[in-house]
Amino acid sequence: MSHQLEHLRGQVDEINTKLLELLSQRAELVRAIGDVKKKQGINRFDPVRERDMLDQIVGKNPGPFDDDTVRHLFKQIFKASLDLQKQNHKKVLLVSRKRHPEDTVVMVGDEPVGDGKRTIVAGPCSVESEEQVRQVAQSLKKQGIRLLRGGAFKPRTSPYDFQGMGEEGLQMLRKAADEYDLKVISEIVNPSDMEMAERYVDVIQIGARNMQNFELLKAAGSVRRPVFLKRGMSATVEEFLFAAEYIVSRGNTQVMLCERGIRTYEKWTRNTLDISAVPLLKQESHLPVFVDITHSTGRRDIQRPVAKAALAAGADGIMLEVHPDPSVALSDANQQIDIPQFETFMEDMRVTGLIKPAKTTTG
């Protein structure tokens, strides 16, 4: 009896092997069919063809399985084959960690970003005057921070709000940055301004409202300046990475990603910080990841714990807005912090060990 059982089991094992070989042969044929369909622009799924195949198979069913069971078994094979075609034709993005397992370190001049050291980007929401920018730049220098942000072109929700000083604002940023040995990050909103921006800006920022401005993304991919890309307020993580792909696919691999909060029904903060996006982006992409703690909250009183959460979640850096006198700021007056608050913020980050102590200097 035992010998007979072993013999029958041996036959089952042989058939299992033959089935696997036949399924593999079928899979290769299906993959080839998928390639032909792709070249001809034909949809991979053909319900008429699937129904005809099932009818033919059931018509030849010798038993002992009933027809419904045979249909179910082959539908599973058909589904697996269709999934195989999809996987075969799914392109691995250039920004994907599957394509590039090592972290990308972006060089902003001689300043590395994404090398394990947390990076701070700070400065006023909008450039308003030479003295305003100079005061903030001096404070950044004192704190050992190298990256100065400031808006010269301001895409605003209302057409009646302050729209920025344009090229004059970029000139002010450049002058203050050169005086204090800083690097400039500023938003560009028009593809035709890229050439002009290269004269003043070390990092081109693409804001949330322009994350899917595809012509702007292409233009940013064609210049040789690092790009600071913010997530759109209603964009999924996948859409965010596709936006970065537009830039990288044009040859500019120096891209930094910034989570800045998404739009939800919550009213107590300006946006809702998607903290889960930080580890997701770090897992799925090799690009440095920042969190904008100013725009994500819109509140001064919770920026420090939010910054700690962002860094604890794995962010490579944070961005925040600093103004000498936020009460008179021409934009985002309610969410910018003043210079003494900024100094307290930095001290707290260092005390908690989230930011390494810096050599301070008055510049």
Phi, psi and omega in degrees: 000315179296320180296319180296319180296316179297320180298315180294318177296324177297320178296320178299317179299318179297316179295320177303317179296317179295320177299317179298317178298318179293320178296322178294318176298317179297319180298319179296320177295318179297320178298319178295320177298320178298320178297318179296316179299320181296316180296325182270358179072028182263141178299136181298319183272123180237095184296328179294315178297319180296317179297317179298317179297315179298319179297318179297317182295314180296325179295338179255011183294115180272357186084173007278352177293141175283169187298321181296320179295318178297317179299316181298314181299315183285332174297323177295321177294317179298317180296316178298323179293319179294319177298322179297319177298318180297315180296322182294330185258359180278117183282133175281121184295150176296331180277357183284144176292339175295327178278327186221087187298329183279149176296138173278131174256118181270129179261115174260091191065241178259011182259113179280140177234127180098016182263015181104341178270131179290135184248137177252132172244124184215158179155176183290153175302306180237143171286124184241329180199163179295320182292321178302310182293323182295318180297317180293317180300320179297320178295319178298316179300319180298327181272001180077019180267139185254343189252113182259121176260156176182139183266120174260327174245120187241099173287111185250153179298317177265135178291350182264354177281163179301126186259003179098167184262001176067219184300326178300321178294321177297322178297320179295318178299315182297318181296314180293320180296318179294324181294324185249016177056052179246169176248143187260130170243122180212149185280138173243133186246350183235127179305328182289348180269000184298317181296318178295320181299325182297342178282339187237333193251136176271331178226127178272121177265136171246117188282173183302320183288346181246012183301330178247028169276090193294328177293323177293319178298317178297318180296320178294330178286345183263352178262168180249057174230141173302151182238134177252104187257123179265145178287135177297151186293342178237017185271142172283166177299320179298315178296324177300314180292325176295324177298316176297325180297324176304318182288310184295323182294343177270001175111349180265102183270356184270077184239136174244139181258144180225117171279125184231020179093146180242163182276125175227190179279353182293135183249349184279348172233157181298316174226180176248115181292121177271084184295332179294339179295332182296302178295329177298311181295323178293327180283319186272336185233160178259003184276151176298146183237130177244164170232127176273103184280346179280305183288331181290331182254316186070014184223134178288327192287345181239011184292323182294311177297327178293320178298318179296319179296319181297314181291322177295330180282353175112007180298144178279346180183173178229155176239138176212161184256132182231134183221140179301326180213084185303333183297337180248011181298145181279350176207147177052042183298328186280348186243350178280150176255155179273178187293316175299321177295324178295319179296320177295319178302311182295321179296319178297318180297323181285320180299321180282354178082006180283333177235134181288146176302142182245155172287117183266146181204153179275350175078000000 
